[in-house]
Amino acid sequence: MARVPFQQNLQVEQQAGSEVQFGATSVEPMKDFVTDDIERSAKALQQTGQIIQKLDNELNDAEAKRLYNGLHADIETETNKYTSLKGAQAVLPNGKTEEGKNKTAFDDTNKNFETILKTYTDQSSNGTVKYMLENMAQVSIKSAQSKITQHSLTQQRIFKENETEAKIDNHQLDAIKTITRFKDPGGEHWVSFGSGIVEIQSYAIDKGWNIDPSKGEVSAQYLNMIKEYTSEIHNQAVKWFKDNNQEVLGKQYFAKHAEGFVIGGQQIVTVDGETVVKSLTELQKSENEYCAVKICDNVLSYEGNSNDNNFLHSANFLLKLDSNNNIDNGNGSSIIDGFNADLMPNLEATKSENVEQLQQIRATSKYYNIDSPQYEQIIPQHRTAHLFAIQKLGVEKADSLYTNAIKDANIDKERYNNDSNYFVEINKTVMENFNKSFLAEIDNAYTPKVQELTNKL
């Protein structure tokens, strides 16, 4: 209801019978103080609500940050724990999941991240804090997952490289252990040797090295790795052949490796020229020394008479000749106990075994075969020379040369049996004929050795 303001000095003229008349003054309505109070109160309440909300937000933010700090520290600890693992520990299975599948430390770490997140979100006092914490946590978890993923990939690569290098080393060792079996193309030596090269090729491909000449220049790093692998095997081979006095076998080993073999469609030469020359020189020097020692021992130990019709005396006499233990027979082959190494079935045979073999070979001669008409028709003084011819040319040729030598001597059987002087002279003629024919045959078979053999005879 409007109020009428108080008025002073009112002048009223009143006529009889008329109504009261007011003067023409201004009348202003009263201000609405109630509405203003309500608005002020509402505004105050609104400001209070905003303050309360702000306080709530600050409390939620503080709580979320507190929880996040703990979560972040635990995530970091878990990340560092995984990134400290190396090689197999980081990448190989370490157990089974509840479903029976293989799991790794990488899987465990990701699982632990989930557990850590749940542990801290469960501590949130309200949904707002939980929401804020989850948003902040995702940044740390994604960063941590990136770190462990990178570490896992790195360790997988390192693990594979280490395993490949270990396999290469194992194949190399197996190839060294089986060097004496190089004559078998499909044997352990070549399988091991080739397997190592295949692993090196796989290693090179993983490294991005070019191994295919049709695609550009072959990687120097790949070639160097091949050389290091093969050189170690060949160096150990040289050592073994020298230590076991098997230099001849060693020379055959390098000849075989120089041929190379096919791996993955590529012809791989398993030994380079420099290594061949170096190794053969070393083997030849060792063989020279071994032959010299062997001949010396044979000379010093010989106590027989080569003309006494004793096979062992004849055989041991021949073993004193350096032409029967030599690094070269004129055809590129060594001579071991009188045998050409390239024709020997067993290069590792002992001196005793070689002497036994010679006796069995001689037994096939018509002059030593008990069923032959010419059995023992060779005098003791000629038997050592005949045995020497058997060593160098074989039984058949030796028999033929001796038969022709007798024929060419035109022996008078009566004088031969009754005249001792004639006996001596005619046998000398027979031996001269034999030697002449023998040297002619040797000339064809062992040209570079003719002069040396002539001197020996």
C-alpha positions as CSV (number, residue, x, y, z in Angstrom):
1,M,0.0,0.0,0.0
2,A,1.3,3.4,-1.0
3,R,2.1,6.0,1.6
4,V,1.1,9.6,1.4
5,P,3.9,11.9,2.4
6,F,3.4,14.4,5.2
7,Q,2.4,17.9,3.9
8,Q,2.9,21.3,5.7
9,N,1.1,24.6,5.1
10,L,-1.9,23.1,3.5
11,Q,-4.3,25.7,2.4
12,V,-7.9,24.6,2.1
13,E,-10.7,26.6,1.0
14,Q,-13.9,25.0,1.8
15,Q,-17.3,26.1,0.7
16,A,-20.4,25.0,2.4
17,G,-21.7,21.9,1.2
18,S,-18.5,21.0,-0.8
19,E,-16.0,18.2,-0.4
20,V,-12.7,18.5,1.0
21,Q,-10.3,19.7,-1.7
22,F,-6.5,19.0,-1.6
23,G,-3.9,21.3,-3.1
24,A,-2.1,20.3,-6.3
25,T,1.0,18.9,-4.7
26,S,3.3,16.0,-6.0
27,V,2.8,12.5,-4.6
28,E,5.6,10.0,-4.9
29,P,5.2,6.3,-4.2
30,M,7.2,4.6,-1.4
31,K,10.3,2.6,-2.4
32,D,10.0,-1.3,-2.4
33,F,12.6,-2.1,0.2
34,V,11.4,-5.7,0.6
35,T,12.2,-6.6,-3.0
36,D,15.7,-5.2,-2.7
37,D,16.3,-7.1,0.4
38,I,15.3,-10.3,-1.4
39,E,17.6,-9.6,-4.3
40,R,20.5,-8.9,-2.1
41,S,19.8,-12.0,-0.1
42,A,19.6,-14.1,-3.3
43,K,22.8,-12.6,-4.6
44,A,24.5,-13.3,-1.3
45,L,23.3,-16.9,-1.4
46,Q,24.5,-17.2,-5.0
47,Q,27.9,-16.0,-4.1
48,T,28.0,-18.3,-1.1
49,G,27.1,-21.2,-3.4
50,Q,29.8,-20.2,-5.8
51,I,32.3,-20.0,-3.0
52,I,31.2,-23.4,-1.7
53,Q,31.5,-24.8,-5.2
54,K,34.9,-23.4,-5.6
55,L,35.9,-24.8,-2.4
56,D,34.5,-28.2,-3.4
57,N,36.4,-28.0,-6.8
58,E,39.6,-27.1,-5.0
59,L,39.2,-30.0,-2.6
60,N,38.4,-32.4,-5.4
61,D,41.4,-31.1,-7.4
62,A,43.7,-31.4,-4.4
63,E,42.4,-35.0,-3.6
64,A,42.8,-36.0,-7.3
65,K,46.3,-34.6,-7.4
66,R,47.3,-36.3,-4.2
67,L,46.0,-39.6,-5.5
68,Y,47.7,-39.1,-8.9
69,N,51.0,-38.4,-7.3
70,G,50.9,-41.7,-5.5
71,L,49.7,-43.5,-8.7
72,H,52.4,-41.9,-10.8
73,A,55.1,-42.9,-8.4
74,D,53.8,-46.5,-8.4
75,I,53.6,-46.5,-12.3
76,E,57.2,-45.2,-12.5
77,T,58.4,-47.9,-10.1
78,E,56.6,-50.6,-12.1
79,T,58.0,-49.2,-15.4
80,N,61.6,-49.1,-14.0
81,K,61.2,-52.6,-12.8
82,Y,60.4,-53.8,-16.3
83,T,62.9,-51.7,-18.1
84,S,65.7,-53.1,-15.8
85,L,65.0,-56.6,-17.3
86,K,67.4,-57.6,-20.1
87,G,67.2,-60.1,-22.9
88,A,65.2,-63.3,-22.2
89,Q,63.8,-62.0,-18.9
90,A,62.1,-59.2,-20.7
91,V,60.7,-61.1,-23.6
92,L,60.4,-64.8,-22.9
93,P,57.3,-66.4,-21.3
94,N,57.5,-66.5,-17.5
95,G,54.3,-68.5,-16.8
96,K,50.7,-69.0,-17.8
97,T,47.6,-66.9,-17.6
98,E,44.4,-68.2,-16.0
99,E,43.3,-69.2,-19.5
100,G,46.5,-71.3,-19.9
101,K,48.2,-69.0,-22.4
102,N,51.8,-67.9,-22.2
103,K,52.5,-64.6,-20.5
104,T,55.6,-62.4,-20.2
105,A,56.9,-59.8,-17.9
106,F,55.6,-57.3,-20.4
107,D,52.1,-58.7,-19.9
108,D,52.5,-58.6,-16.1
109,T,53.6,-55.0,-16.2
110,N,50.5,-53.9,-18.2
111,K,48.3,-55.9,-15.8
112,N,50.0,-54.2,-12.8
113,F,49.3,-50.8,-14.4
114,E,45.6,-51.7,-14.4
115,T,45.8,-52.8,-10.8
116,I,47.5,-49.6,-9.7
117,L,44.9,-47.5,-11.5
118,K,42.0,-49.4,-9.8
119,T,43.7,-49.2,-6.4
120,Y,43.9,-45.4,-6.5
121,T,40.5,-44.7,-8.2
122,D,38.9,-46.8,-5.5
123,Q,40.2,-44.3,-2.9
124,S,38.4,-41.4,-4.6
125,S,35.8,-39.8,-2.3
126,N,33.4,-39.0,-5.2
127,G,32.8,-39.4,-8.9
128,T,34.4,-36.1,-9.7
129,V,37.7,-36.9,-8.1
130,K,37.6,-40.3,-9.8
131,Y,37.0,-38.7,-13.2
132,M,39.8,-36.2,-12.7
133,L,42.2,-38.9,-11.5
134,E,41.4,-41.2,-14.4
135,N,42.1,-38.4,-16.9
136,M,45.4,-37.5,-15.3
137,A,46.4,-41.2,-14.9
138,Q,45.9,-42.0,-18.6
139,V,48.8,-39.6,-19.4
140,S,51.2,-41.4,-17.1
141,I,50.0,-44.9,-18.1
142,K,50.3,-44.2,-21.8
143,S,53.7,-42.8,-21.3
144,A,54.7,-45.8,-19.3
145,Q,53.3,-48.2,-21.9
146,S,55.3,-46.4,-24.5
147,K,58.5,-46.9,-22.5
148,I,57.9,-50.6,-21.8
149,T,56.9,-51.3,-25.4
150,Q,60.0,-49.6,-26.7
151,H,62.1,-51.5,-24.2
152,S,60.4,-54.8,-25.1
153,L,61.1,-54.2,-28.8
154,T,64.7,-53.3,-28.1
155,Q,65.2,-56.4,-25.9
156,Q,63.5,-58.6,-28.5
157,R,66.1,-57.4,-31.0
158,I,69.0,-57.8,-28.6
159,F,67.7,-61.2,-27.5
160,K,67.4,-62.4,-31.1
161,E,70.9,-61.0,-31.9
162,N,72.4,-62.7,-28.9
163,E,70.7,-66.0,-29.6
164,T,71.8,-65.8,-33.2
165,E,75.3,-65.0,-32.2
166,A,75.2,-67.9,-29.8
167,K,73.9,-70.3,-32.5
168,I,76.7,-69.1,-34.8
169,D,79.3,-69.8,-32.1
170,N,77.8,-73.3,-31.5
171,H,77.8,-74.1,-35.3
172,Q,81.4,-72.8,-35.5
173,L,82.4,-75.1,-32.6
174,D,80.7,-78.1,-34.1
175,A,82.4,-77.4,-37.5
176,I,85.8,-77.3,-35.7
177,K,85.1,-80.6,-33.8
178,T,84.2,-82.3,-37.1
179,I,87.0,-81.0,-39.4
180,T,88.3,-84.5,-40.1
181,R,84.9,-85.5,-41.6
182,F,85.2,-82.9,-44.4
183,K,85.3,-85.7,-47.1
184,D,81.6,-86.4,-46.5
185,P,79.6,-83.8,-48.5
186,G,76.5,-84.3,-46.3
187,G,78.3,-85.0,-43.1
188,E,78.4,-83.2,-39.8
189,H,81.2,-80.8,-40.7
190,W,79.5,-79.3,-43.7
191,V,76.1,-79.2,-42.0
192,S,77.5,-77.3,-39.1
193,F,79.7,-75.1,-41.3
194,G,76.7,-74.2,-43.5
195,S,74.3,-73.7,-40.7
196,G,76.6,-71.1,-39.2
197,I,76.7,-69.2,-42.5
198,V,72.9,-69.4,-42.8
199,E,72.6,-67.8,-39.3
200,I,75.0,-65.1,-40.3
201,Q,72.9,-64.3,-43.4
202,S,69.8,-64.1,-41.1
203,Y,71.7,-61.8,-38.8
204,A,72.8,-59.6,-41.6
205,I,69.2,-59.3,-43.0
206,D,67.9,-58.3,-39.6
207,K,70.6,-55.7,-39.5
208,G,69.7,-54.4,-42.9
209,W,72.9,-55.5,-44.5
210,N,72.8,-56.4,-48.2
211,I,73.9,-60.0,-48.9
212,D,72.6,-60.2,-52.4
213,P,75.1,-59.0,-55.1
214,S,72.2,-58.7,-57.6
215,K,70.7,-55.9,-55.4
216,G,73.9,-53.9,-55.0
217,E,77.2,-54.0,-53.4
218,V,77.4,-56.8,-50.8
219,S,77.8,-55.4,-47.2
220,A,81.3,-55.2,-46.0
221,Q,80.1,-55.9,-42.5
222,Y,78.5,-59.1,-43.7
223,L,81.6,-60.2,-45.5
224,N,83.7,-59.4,-42.5
225,M,81.4,-61.5,-40.3
226,I,81.7,-64.4,-42.7
227,K,85.5,-64.1,-42.7
228,E,85.7,-64.0,-39.0
229,Y,83.5,-67.1,-38.8
230,T,85.4,-69.1,-41.4
231,S,88.9,-68.0,-40.4
232,E,88.4,-69.3,-36.8
233,I,87.4,-72.7,-38.1
234,H,90.3,-72.8,-40.6
235,N,92.8,-71.7,-38.0
236,Q,91.7,-74.4,-35.6
237,A,91.9,-76.9,-38.5
238,V,95.5,-76.0,-39.3
239,K,96.3,-76.4,-35.6
240,W,94.7,-79.8,-35.4
241,F,96.3,-81.1,-38.5
242,K,99.7,-79.9,-37.4
243,D,99.3,-81.2,-33.8
244,N,98.3,-84.6,-35.1
245,N,100.8,-84.9,-37.9
246,Q,98.0,-84.9,-40.5
247,E,99.3,-82.2,-42.8
248,V,98.3,-84.2,-45.9
249,L,94.7,-84.4,-44.7
250,G,94.9,-80.7,-43.9
251,K,95.8,-79.9,-47.5
252,Q,92.9,-81.9,-48.8
253,Y,90.7,-80.1,-46.3
254,F,91.6,-76.7,-47.8
255,A,91.3,-78.0,-51.3
256,K,87.7,-79.1,-50.5
257,H,86.8,-75.8,-48.9
258,A,88.2,-73.9,-51.9
259,E,85.5,-75.5,-54.0
260,G,82.8,-74.0,-51.8
261,F,79.2,-75.0,-51.7
262,V,75.7,-73.7,-52.4
263,I,73.7,-72.1,-49.6
264,G,70.3,-70.5,-50.4
265,G,70.9,-70.5,-54.1
266,Q,74.3,-68.8,-53.7
267,Q,77.7,-70.3,-54.3
268,I,79.6,-69.7,-51.1
269,V,83.4,-70.1,-51.1
270,T,84.2,-71.0,-47.6
271,V,87.9,-70.0,-47.7
272,D,89.6,-67.1,-49.4
273,G,92.8,-67.2,-51.3
274,E,94.9,-65.5,-48.7
275,T,93.8,-68.0,-46.0
276,V,94.5,-70.9,-48.4
277,V,98.0,-69.7,-49.1
278,K,98.8,-69.0,-45.5
279,S,97.4,-72.2,-44.2
280,L,99.0,-74.4,-46.9
281,T,102.4,-72.8,-46.3
282,E,102.1,-73.4,-42.6
283,L,101.0,-77.0,-43.2
284,Q,103.8,-77.6,-45.7
285,K,106.4,-76.3,-43.3
286,S,105.1,-78.5,-40.6
287,E,105.0,-81.5,-42.9
288,N,108.6,-80.9,-44.0
289,E,109.6,-80.9,-40.4
290,Y,107.6,-84.0,-39.6
291,C,109.0,-85.9,-42.6
292,A,112.5,-85.0,-41.7
293,V,112.0,-86.3,-38.1
294,K,110.2,-89.4,-39.4
295,I,113.0,-90.3,-41.9
296,C,115.6,-89.6,-39.2
297,D,113.8,-92.0,-36.8
298,N,113.6,-94.6,-39.5
299,V,117.3,-94.4,-40.3
300,L,118.3,-94.5,-36.6
301,S,116.0,-97.4,-35.8
302,Y,116.9,-99.6,-38.9
303,E,119.0,-102.6,-38.0
304,G,118.2,-105.0,-40.8
305,N,119.7,-106.2,-44.1
306,S,117.6,-105.3,-47.1
307,N,119.1,-108.3,-49.0
308,D,118.3,-111.0,-46.5
309,N,114.8,-112.0,-47.8
310,N,113.1,-110.5,-44.8
311,F,110.1,-108.4,-45.7
312,L,110.3,-106.1,-42.7
313,H,113.9,-105.4,-43.4
314,S,113.1,-104.4,-46.9
315,A,110.1,-102.3,-45.9
316,N,111.9,-100.5,-43.2
317,F,114.8,-99.9,-45.5
318,L,112.5,-98.1,-47.9
319,L,111.1,-96.0,-45.1
320,K,114.5,-94.5,-44.7
321,L,114.2,-92.9,-48.1
322,D,113.0,-89.3,-48.1
323,S,111.1,-90.0,-51.3
324,N,108.9,-92.2,-49.2
325,N,108.0,-89.5,-46.7
326,N,107.8,-86.3,-48.6
327,I,105.5,-83.3,-49.1
328,D,105.3,-83.7,-52.9
329,N,105.4,-86.8,-55.2
330,G,105.6,-84.6,-58.3
331,N,101.9,-84.7,-58.9
332,G,100.9,-82.4,-56.0
333,S,100.3,-85.2,-53.5
334,S,102.3,-86.0,-50.4
335,I,103.9,-89.4,-49.8
336,I,103.3,-91.1,-46.5
337,D,105.3,-94.3,-45.7
338,G,105.8,-94.8,-49.4
339,F,102.1,-94.4,-50.4
340,N,100.7,-91.6,-52.5
341,A,98.5,-89.7,-50.1
342,D,95.9,-88.9,-52.7
343,L,95.3,-92.6,-53.2
344,M,95.4,-93.7,-49.6
345,P,92.0,-94.9,-48.2
346,N,93.0,-93.8,-44.7
347,L,95.4,-90.9,-44.2
348,E,95.3,-91.4,-40.5
349,A,96.8,-94.9,-40.7
350,T,99.8,-95.6,-38.5
351,K,103.3,-96.6,-39.8
352,S,102.5,-100.2,-38.6
353,E,99.2,-100.2,-40.5
354,N,100.9,-98.9,-43.7
355,V,103.6,-101.5,-43.5
356,E,101.0,-104.2,-43.1
357,Q,99.1,-102.9,-46.1
358,L,102.2,-103.0,-48.2
359,Q,102.8,-106.6,-47.3
360,Q,99.3,-107.5,-48.3
361,I,99.6,-105.7,-51.6
362,R,102.9,-107.4,-52.3
363,A,101.3,-110.8,-51.6
364,T,99.2,-110.3,-54.8
365,S,102.4,-110.3,-56.9
366,K,103.0,-113.4,-59.0
367,Y,106.4,-113.6,-57.4
368,Y,104.8,-113.9,-53.9
369,N,101.6,-115.7,-54.7
370,I,102.0,-119.3,-53.6
371,D,99.7,-120.4,-56.5
372,S,101.7,-118.7,-59.1
373,P,104.3,-120.5,-61.3
374,Q,106.7,-117.6,-60.7
375,Y,106.4,-117.9,-56.9
376,E,109.7,-116.8,-55.3
377,Q,111.4,-116.6,-58.6
378,I,113.0,-113.3,-57.5
379,I,116.3,-113.3,-55.7
380,P,116.5,-111.7,-52.2
381,Q,118.9,-109.0,-53.6
382,H,116.2,-107.8,-56.0
383,R,113.2,-107.9,-53.7
384,T,113.7,-104.5,-52.1
385,A,113.9,-102.8,-55.5
386,H,110.8,-104.7,-56.6
387,L,109.0,-103.7,-53.4
388,F,109.9,-100.1,-54.1
389,A,108.4,-100.4,-57.6
390,I,105.3,-101.8,-56.1
391,Q,105.0,-98.7,-53.9
392,K,105.4,-96.3,-56.8
393,L,103.8,-98.0,-59.7
394,G,101.7,-100.8,-58.4
395,V,102.0,-104.6,-58.4
396,E,101.1,-105.3,-62.0
397,K,103.6,-102.7,-63.4
398,A,106.4,-103.8,-61.0
399,D,105.9,-107.5,-62.0
400,S,105.9,-106.5,-65.7
401,L,109.1,-104.5,-65.3
402,Y,110.9,-107.3,-63.5
403,T,109.8,-110.0,-65.9
404,N,111.0,-107.9,-68.9
405,A,114.2,-107.1,-67.2
406,I,114.9,-110.9,-66.9
407,K,113.9,-111.5,-70.4
408,D,116.1,-108.7,-71.8
409,A,119.1,-110.1,-69.9
410,N,119.0,-113.3,-72.0
411,I,120.0,-115.5,-69.1
412,D,121.9,-118.7,-69.7
413,K,120.2,-120.9,-67.2
414,E,123.0,-123.5,-67.0
415,R,125.7,-120.9,-66.3
416,Y,123.3,-119.1,-64.0
417,N,123.0,-122.1,-61.9
418,N,126.6,-123.2,-62.0
419,D,128.8,-120.1,-62.4
420,S,128.8,-117.8,-59.4
421,N,130.5,-115.0,-61.3
422,Y,128.0,-115.2,-64.1
423,F,125.2,-115.3,-61.5
424,V,126.5,-112.0,-60.0
425,E,127.0,-110.3,-63.4
426,I,123.7,-111.4,-64.9
427,N,121.7,-110.3,-61.8
428,K,123.5,-106.9,-62.1
429,T,122.3,-106.7,-65.7
430,V,118.8,-107.7,-64.7
431,M,118.8,-104.9,-62.1
432,E,120.2,-102.4,-64.6
433,N,117.4,-103.3,-67.0
434,F,114.8,-103.0,-64.3
435,N,116.1,-99.6,-63.1
436,K,116.1,-98.3,-66.7
437,S,112.5,-99.4,-67.3
438,F,111.5,-98.2,-63.8
439,L,112.8,-94.7,-64.4
440,A,111.1,-94.5,-67.7
441,E,107.8,-95.3,-66.0
442,I,108.5,-92.9,-63.2
443,D,109.2,-90.2,-65.8
444,N,105.7,-90.4,-67.0
445,A,104.1,-90.6,-63.6
446,Y,106.3,-88.3,-61.5
447,T,108.3,-86.2,-63.9
448,P,109.5,-83.6,-61.3
449,K,110.9,-86.4,-59.1
450,V,112.9,-88.3,-61.7
451,Q,116.3,-86.8,-60.8
452,E,115.7,-87.3,-57.1
453,L,114.6,-90.9,-57.6
454,T,117.6,-91.6,-59.9
455,N,119.9,-90.4,-57.2
456,K,118.2,-92.6,-54.7
457,L,118.4,-95.7,-56.9
